[in-house]
Amino acid sequence: MLGKRTSTASDDDKYQHKPMVMAEIGCNHMGEFDIAKELIDVAKTAGADYVKFQKRCPKECLSEEQYNAPHPVPANSYGKTYGEHREYLELSAEQNRQLYEYCKEVGIGYSTSVWDITSAKEIVAINPALIKVGSPSNQHFEMMAILRDNYEGDVHVSTGMTTKDEIESIVKFFESTGCAKARLILYNCTSGYPVPYDSVCLREIERLIKLYGDRVKHIGFSGHHLGTAIDVAAFTLGAVWVERHFTKDCTWKGTDHGASLEPQDLKRLCDDLRSTHQALTYKSTDVLPIEDVQRKKLKYGQFNKEEVAKAKFLNASDVREINCN
C-alpha cells in the first residue's frame, strides 16, 4: 500500500510564506525622475514584489565636514563635493509621492529607506505599506520613533555593521510599545559593495530566527554580493524577504551600479525564488501521481511482477524441498 505522508505544523512554519522580493532602486535612477519610473517598470516585469528608493536630507545626515568633502570616488560623483553629489541624487517628497502612485498604477509595492528625521516624516506622510531603515541608520532611535509611533505600516530594518547588542536594542525599542511582533522585519546584512561570499554569513539568518523568530514579524536578507544563488540559499534558511540592488546597466555612473543586478538577473532571482518555494514541500504520498507511469514502466518488481512472483514461488519451493530432505 502506498502510504500518505503528513508533516507537522512546525515542519512547515519555515516555508509557509512565499518569498518576497524587494528590488532596491536606491539612487540608481541617477537623480532622474523618468529613469526612476523606468526602473519601476523593469522591476515589475521581472516579477519583484516591491521597489525601494532612498530618501535623505543630506544636510541633516551629513556633518559639515562630510558635506563639503570631495566624493571618495570622483568618477562616480554628481557634484563638486559629497554633499552636492547627494543633493543631486535626491528625489523630492512630491516626486516620491508620484512614484508611490505610479507603483499602485502598475501593480507593484513602493517603499523607501529613510535616513533622517525630515525624510522619515516626509515618507510617513505618503503612508506606504512599509518603510525601510538601512544599516547606517538603525541606531537613530529618534528617527525610528517616528516610524514606530506615527506610522502603522511595517518597519524593515537591516543589521549590517551592527553588533548583537545593538540588534537587541532595536527589537526592544519596538517591543516597548508592543509592535515588534506585528510590524518589525529584521534583515541579515553585510555592508560592503560588493560583498565576497565568505563575508555574506548566511547562517546569521538561522541565529536571527532562533533569537527573534517569535519576537518579530519576519526575518529577511539584504544582499550586496554578486550573482543570485546566495539569495535562494537565504530563503531556504528561512528569510522571507530578499532585497537586492538593481539597475538597468551596471556600467552606469554611480557607486551602487557595480553591485546591482541587471534586469535579466533580477528576473532570474524572482523566478528561482518562486520555483524554490514551490519545491520546498514533503511528498504527500510515498509515490506521487507523476511517478506512477515511470514506476509501472521502470521499477523492478512492477513492470515484471509475474516473473518476480514466479521466481519467489520457485525459490520458496526449493527451500521447502531442502527442509524436507
C-alpha positions in Angstrom: 0.0 0.0 0.0 1.3 3.4 -0.9 1.0 5.4 2.3 0.0 9.0 2.6 2.5 11.2 4.4 1.9 14.1 6.8 4.0 16.8 8.2 3.7 18.7 11.5 2.9 22.4 11.7 6.4 23.1 13.0 7.9 21.4 9.9 6.0 23.8 7.6 6.4 27.1 9.5 9.8 27.9 7.9 8.4 27.8 4.4 4.7 28.9 4.9 5.4 32.3 3.5 6.2 32.9 -0.2 9.5 34.7 -0.8 9.0 38.5 -1.1 11.5 40.3 -3.4 12.5 43.9 -2.7 14.1 45.4 -5.8 16.2 48.3 -4.5 16.5 51.1 -7.0 18.1 53.3 -4.3 19.9 56.1 -6.1 20.4 54.1 -9.3 17.9 56.5 -11.0 20.9 59.0 -11.0 18.6 61.8 -9.9 16.3 61.4 -12.9 12.6 61.0 -12.2 11.9 59.4 -15.6 14.6 56.8 -15.0 13.1 56.1 -11.6 9.8 55.3 -13.3 11.5 53.2 -16.0 13.2 51.1 -13.2 9.8 50.6 -11.6 8.6 49.1 -14.9 11.7 46.9 -15.1 11.2 45.5 -11.6 7.5 44.9 -12.3 8.3 43.0 -15.5 11.0 40.9 -13.7 8.5 39.8 -11.0 9.6 41.8 -8.0 7.0 42.4 -5.2 8.3 45.8 -4.2 10.7 48.5 -5.3 12.6 50.6 -2.9 14.2 54.1 -3.1 16.2 56.1 -0.6 15.2 59.4 1.0 17.6 61.6 2.9 18.2 65.2 3.7 21.9 65.5 3.1 22.5 68.5 5.3 20.8 66.7 8.2 22.5 63.3 7.9 26.0 64.6 7.0 28.4 66.5 9.1 29.6 69.8 7.7 33.0 68.2 7.0 31.4 65.3 5.2 29.1 67.6 3.2 32.0 69.7 2.0 34.5 66.9 1.3 35.1 65.6 -2.2 33.4 62.4 -3.2 35.8 59.5 -2.4 35.4 58.2 -6.0 35.4 61.4 -8.2 34.4 59.4 -11.3 31.1 58.5 -9.6 30.3 62.0 -8.3 27.5 64.2 -9.5 28.8 67.3 -7.7 31.9 69.1 -6.6 31.5 67.9 -3.0 30.0 64.8 -1.5 27.1 67.0 -0.2 26.4 68.3 -3.7 26.6 64.8 -5.0 23.9 63.6 -2.6 21.7 66.6 -3.3 21.8 65.9 -7.0 20.6 62.3 -6.4 17.7 63.3 -4.2 14.1 63.0 -5.4 11.7 65.4 -3.6 8.9 64.3 -1.3 6.4 65.2 -4.0 8.3 63.1 -6.6 8.3 60.2 -4.2 4.5 60.6 -3.8 4.2 60.5 -7.5 6.3 57.3 -7.6 4.1 55.8 -5.0 1.1 56.5 -7.1 2.8 55.1 -10.2 3.6 51.9 -8.4 0.0 51.5 -7.5 -0.9 52.1 -11.1 1.4 49.4 -12.5 0.8 47.0 -9.6 4.0 46.8 -7.6 4.7 47.8 -4.0 6.5 51.1 -3.2 9.0 51.7 -0.3 11.8 53.9 0.7 14.7 53.7 3.1 14.8 56.8 5.3 18.0 58.2 6.8 16.9 61.1 9.0 14.0 62.7 10.8 13.0 65.0 8.0 12.9 62.2 5.5 11.1 59.9 7.9 8.3 62.5 8.3 8.1 63.0 4.6 7.7 59.3 3.8 5.3 58.7 6.7 3.1 61.4 5.2 2.9 59.3 1.9 1.9 56.3 4.1 3.3 53.3 2.1 2.8 49.8 3.3 6.3 49.5 4.6 9.3 51.8 5.3 12.9 50.6 5.5 15.7 51.6 7.9 19.1 50.9 6.4 22.0 49.6 8.3 23.6 53.1 8.8 20.5 54.4 10.5 19.4 51.6 12.7 20.6 53.2 15.9 18.9 56.5 15.1 16.1 55.9 17.6 14.7 59.4 17.4 14.1 58.8 13.8 12.8 55.3 14.3 10.4 56.6 16.9 8.6 58.4 14.1 8.2 55.2 12.3 7.1 53.3 15.4 4.7 55.9 16.9 3.4 58.0 13.9 3.0 55.3 11.3 1.1 52.0 11.2 2.9 50.1 8.4 5.7 47.6 8.7 9.2 48.7 9.5 12.1 46.8 7.9 15.5 47.2 9.5 18.8 46.0 8.1 21.6 44.9 10.5 24.8 45.4 8.6 27.7 46.8 10.7 25.6 46.2 13.8 26.6 44.4 17.0 24.5 41.8 18.6 23.7 44.1 21.5 22.6 46.8 19.0 20.3 44.4 17.3 18.8 43.5 20.6 18.3 47.2 21.3 16.3 47.6 18.1 14.0 44.8 18.9 13.4 46.0 22.5 12.7 49.5 21.1 9.8 48.2 19.1 8.8 45.8 21.8 8.4 48.7 24.2 5.2 49.7 22.5 4.1 46.1 21.7 4.5 46.4 17.9 7.6 44.3 17.2 5.8 41.0 16.5 3.3 42.7 14.3 5.4 45.2 12.4 9.2 44.7 12.6 11.2 42.8 10.0 14.9 42.2 10.7 17.3 41.7 7.8 20.6 39.8 7.9 23.1 42.1 6.0 26.8 42.6 5.5 27.6 46.2 4.5 30.0 46.1 1.6 29.8 46.7 -2.2 30.2 44.1 -3.4 30.5 41.5 -0.5 32.7 38.4 -1.1 30.9 35.2 -0.4 32.9 34.4 2.7 31.6 37.6 4.3 27.9 37.1 3.5 27.5 35.0 6.6 24.2 33.4 5.7 23.9 31.4 8.9 23.3 34.6 10.7 19.7 34.1 9.3 19.4 31.0 11.5 20.7 32.9 14.5 18.2 35.7 14.0 15.4 33.2 13.6 16.4 31.4 16.8 16.6 34.6 18.8 13.9 36.7 17.2 11.6 34.4 15.2 8.9 34.7 17.9 9.6 38.3 18.7 9.4 40.0 15.2 7.2 39.6 12.2 9.7 38.1 9.8 13.4 37.7 9.1 14.8 39.0 5.8 18.1 39.1 3.9 19.7 42.1 2.2 22.5 41.1 -0.1 25.3 43.0 -1.8 27.1 40.0 -3.3 27.4 39.0 -7.0 25.0 36.6 -8.6 21.7 35.2 -7.3 22.4 31.7 -5.9 23.1 33.1 -2.4 19.6 34.6 -2.3 17.9 31.3 -2.9 20.0 29.8 -0.1 18.9 32.7 2.2 15.3 31.8 1.5 15.8 28.1 2.2 17.4 29.1 5.6 14.2 31.0 6.5 14.4 34.6 5.1 11.0 35.7 3.9 12.2 39.0 2.4 15.1 39.1 -0.1 16.4 42.5 -1.0 18.8 43.3 -3.8 20.0 46.4 -5.5 19.2 46.5 -9.2 19.9 48.7 -12.2 19.3 48.8 -15.9 23.0 48.9 -16.7 25.9 48.0 -14.3 28.2 50.4 -16.2 26.1 53.5 -15.4 27.7 56.2 -13.4 27.3 55.8 -9.6 28.5 53.9 -6.6 25.9 51.1 -6.4 25.5 50.0 -10.0 28.5 47.7 -9.9 26.9 45.7 -7.0 23.5 45.7 -8.6 21.5 43.1 -10.6 20.7 43.9 -14.2 17.1 43.2 -15.4 17.7 39.6 -16.6 19.4 38.8 -13.3 16.5 40.3 -11.3 14.1 38.2 -13.3 16.2 35.0 -12.7 16.2 35.8 -9.0 12.4 36.2 -8.8 11.8 33.0 -10.9 14.3 30.9 -8.9 12.9 32.0 -5.6 9.4 31.1 -6.5 10.4 27.8 -8.0 12.3 27.0 -4.8 9.2 27.9 -2.8 7.1 25.5 -4.8 9.7 22.8 -4.4 10.1 23.1 -0.6 7.4 20.6 0.3 7.2 17.0 1.5 5.8 14.2 -0.6 2.1 13.9 0.0 2.2 10.2 -0.7 5.1 7.7 -0.9 4.7 7.6 -4.7 3.4 10.8 -6.4 1.0 10.6 -9.3 3.7 12.0 -11.6 5.8 8.9 -10.7 3.1 6.3 -11.3 3.8 5.8 -15.0 7.5 5.5 -14.5 7.0 3.2 -11.6 4.9 0.8 -13.7 7.3 1.0 -16.6 10.8 1.0 -15.0 10.7 -0.2 -11.4 11.9 -3.7 -10.8 9.1 -5.7 -9.3 6.4 -3.6 -11.1 7.0 -4.0 -14.8 7.9 -7.7 -14.3 5.5 -8.6 -11.5 4.6 -12.0 -12.8 8.2 -13.1 -13.3 9.2 -11.8 -9.8 6.2 -13.6 -8.3 7.1 -16.8 -10.1 10.7 -16.6 -9.0 9.7 -16.1 -5.4 7.4 -19.1 -5.6 10.2 -21.3 -7.1 12.7 -20.1 -4.5 10.2 -20.9 -1.8 9.6 -24.4 -3.3 13.4 -25.0 -3.3 13.6 -24.0 0.3 10.7 -26.4 1.3 12.3 -29.2 -0.6 15.7 -28.7 1.1 14.0 -28.6 4.5 12.0 -31.8 3.8 15.2 -33.6 2.9 
